[in-house]
Amino acid sequence: MIAMTRLVGKVVWITGASSGIGEAVALEAARGGAALILSGRRRDALERVAAACVAAGSARTALLPFDLADAQARAAACDLAPSLLGPIDIVVLNAGVSQRATFLDTAPEVFDRVMHVDFTAQADIVRRCLPAMVARRSGCLLAIASVAGLAGAPRRPAYSAAKHALAGLFQNLRADLVGSGVRIVTVYPGFVRTAVDRNALAGDGTPAGVEDPDVAGGFDPAPVARRIVRAALSGAVEVRVAFDVRMRLGVFLSRHAPALWASLAHRHAEAAWLAERAGRR
Ligand SMILES: NC(=O)c1ccc[n+]([C@@H]2O[C@H](COP(=O)([O-])OP(=O)(O)OC[C@H]3O[C@@H](n4cnc5c(N)ncnc54)[C@H](OP(=O)(O)O)[C@@H]3O)[C@@H](O)[C@H]2O)c1
């Protein structure tokens, strides 16, 4: 059991803190007494989350809104972050956007946008935050990947590719940084009940705006956030959360019986797609 008191005096920067998993992680870290930097694009949503974090026990909170897709804004945010509440102890790279379109139905610029937000921008934040952690010989970088970063998921071509890339980068960093004092943690969520499905991009880049039955029937964000915060404080390096038996079997089959898995995943995705479209009418 990890003592949450280990968060007192720690500065935690959470991207994508304005909703879903990031919001739940912020609240959980606040209960442990962490000082929080909350990022996302929507300032009003961040203000709501910050107020809830203060009520939950966070000593200090700061808002740092920016768009991950904007390289200049991202660089400015990384420069500013350590001056807000002191040196950053934990960065939770959680912000991301999903997809609901096949590869051929996804416009090339939409594919690139998802790759940029879900991978390139994450790598850029790592590049900018890591030197200070290495210099202090302490810190934790925690990436929220996905089950789609373990097994390519239907109708999520760039999302699956980006989450695989993120997982690969974090495995590389872990090996490169052995003995540095910096912890590199990857979390792979299964389905979690958030707005990820409604915010997912259609092939033309507009929000898909529909409820995915898998996400709607997924795990509650609060216990998922508890596991994530515990992972940041423990010796864990690769953590699967919101993984039911079906999810575990899917990842196993994708490795050991990939053709069978592809056919099962295709059938399941077609059924989910029909249900989503029925819900849209
Ligand atoms: N829910 C699931 O089933 C599931 C499963 C596996 C992995 N995940 C991963 O979990 C993470 C959180 O997703 P969620 O489920 O909590 O969905 P969500 O409620 O849609 O949250 C996504 C967060 O990312 C932020 N974000 C999106 N695009 C951004 C951009 N361009 N710049 C800055 N911030 C941006 C959003 O903030 P603003 O809108 O304010 O910008 C929001 O706070 C994502 O990386 C997702 O891939 C989710």
The ligand as a MOL file (V3000), in Angstrom:
LIG
                    3D

  0  0  0     0  0            999 V3000
M  V30 BEGIN CTAB
M  V30 COUNTS 48 52 0 0 0
M  V30 BEGIN ATOM
M  V30 1 N -11.4410 6.7540 -21.8390 0
M  V30 2 C -10.8800 5.6630 -22.3380 0
M  V30 3 O -11.5470 4.6330 -22.5480 0
M  V30 4 C -9.3940 5.6450 -22.6390 0
M  V30 5 C -8.7970 4.4200 -22.9120 0
M  V30 6 C -7.4260 4.3890 -23.1850 0
M  V30 7 C -6.6730 5.5530 -23.1550 0
M  V30 8 N -7.2970 6.7410 -22.8770 0 CHG=1
M  V30 9 C -6.4620 7.9490 -22.8760 0
M  V30 10 O -6.6870 8.6810 -21.6940 0
M  V30 11 C -6.3510 10.0510 -21.9310 0
M  V30 12 C -7.4610 10.9340 -21.3870 0
M  V30 13 O -8.6370 10.7280 -22.1450 0
M  V30 14 P -10.0890 10.7140 -21.4920 0
M  V30 15 O -10.6330 9.3600 -21.6470 0
M  V30 16 O -10.0610 11.3260 -20.1560 0 CHG=-1
M  V30 17 O -10.8790 11.6300 -22.5500 0
M  V30 18 P -11.3910 13.1440 -22.4910 0
M  V30 19 O -12.3770 13.3230 -21.4070 0
M  V30 20 O -11.7830 13.4680 -23.8870 0
M  V30 21 O -10.0890 13.9660 -22.0730 0
M  V30 22 C -9.1220 14.3560 -22.9990 0
M  V30 23 C -8.3120 15.4840 -22.3740 0
M  V30 24 O -7.2710 15.8490 -23.2760 0
M  V30 25 C -7.2920 17.2530 -23.4840 0
M  V30 26 N -6.9060 17.5520 -24.8530 0
M  V30 27 C -7.3730 16.9830 -25.9950 0
M  V30 28 N -6.8080 17.5530 -27.0670 0
M  V30 29 C -5.9740 18.5200 -26.5940 0
M  V30 30 C -5.1260 19.4600 -27.2010 0
M  V30 31 N -5.0160 19.5740 -28.5400 0
M  V30 32 N -4.4080 20.3050 -26.4170 0
M  V30 33 C -4.5090 20.2360 -25.0860 0
M  V30 34 N -5.2990 19.3570 -24.4270 0
M  V30 35 C -6.0230 18.5080 -25.1810 0
M  V30 36 C -8.7370 17.6640 -23.2160 0
M  V30 37 O -8.7760 19.0130 -22.7440 0
M  V30 38 P -9.4440 20.2360 -23.5520 0
M  V30 39 O -10.6410 19.7180 -24.2610 0
M  V30 40 O -9.7280 21.2310 -22.4730 0
M  V30 41 O -8.3610 20.6750 -24.4660 0
M  V30 42 C -9.1500 16.7140 -22.1030 0
M  V30 43 O -8.8170 17.2460 -20.8420 0
M  V30 44 C -6.1290 10.1880 -23.4450 0
M  V30 45 O -4.7410 10.1760 -23.7210 0
M  V30 46 C -6.7710 8.9260 -23.9980 0
M  V30 47 O -6.1820 8.5250 -25.2130 0
M  V30 48 C -8.6290 6.8180 -22.6310 0
M  V30 END ATOM
M  V30 BEGIN BOND
M  V30 1 1 1 2
M  V30 2 2 2 3
M  V30 3 1 2 4
M  V30 4 1 4 5
M  V30 5 2 4 48
M  V30 6 2 5 6
M  V30 7 1 6 7
M  V30 8 2 7 8
M  V30 9 1 8 9
M  V30 10 1 8 48
M  V30 11 1 9 10
M  V30 12 1 9 46
M  V30 13 1 10 11
M  V30 14 1 11 12
M  V30 15 1 11 44
M  V30 16 1 12 13
M  V30 17 1 13 14
M  V30 18 2 14 15
M  V30 19 1 14 16
M  V30 20 1 14 17
M  V30 21 1 17 18
M  V30 22 2 18 19
M  V30 23 1 18 20
M  V30 24 1 18 21
M  V30 25 1 21 22
M  V30 26 1 22 23
M  V30 27 1 23 24
M  V30 28 1 23 42
M  V30 29 1 24 25
M  V30 30 1 25 26
M  V30 31 1 25 36
M  V30 32 1 26 27
M  V30 33 1 26 35
M  V30 34 2 27 28
M  V30 35 1 28 29
M  V30 36 1 29 30
M  V30 37 2 29 35
M  V30 38 1 30 31
M  V30 39 2 30 32
M  V30 40 1 32 33
M  V30 41 2 33 34
M  V30 42 1 34 35
M  V30 43 1 36 37
M  V30 44 1 36 42
M  V30 45 1 37 38
M  V30 46 2 38 39
M  V30 47 1 38 40
M  V30 48 1 38 41
M  V30 49 1 42 43
M  V30 50 1 44 45
M  V30 51 1 44 46
M  V30 52 1 46 47
M  V30 END BOND
M  V30 END CTAB
M  END
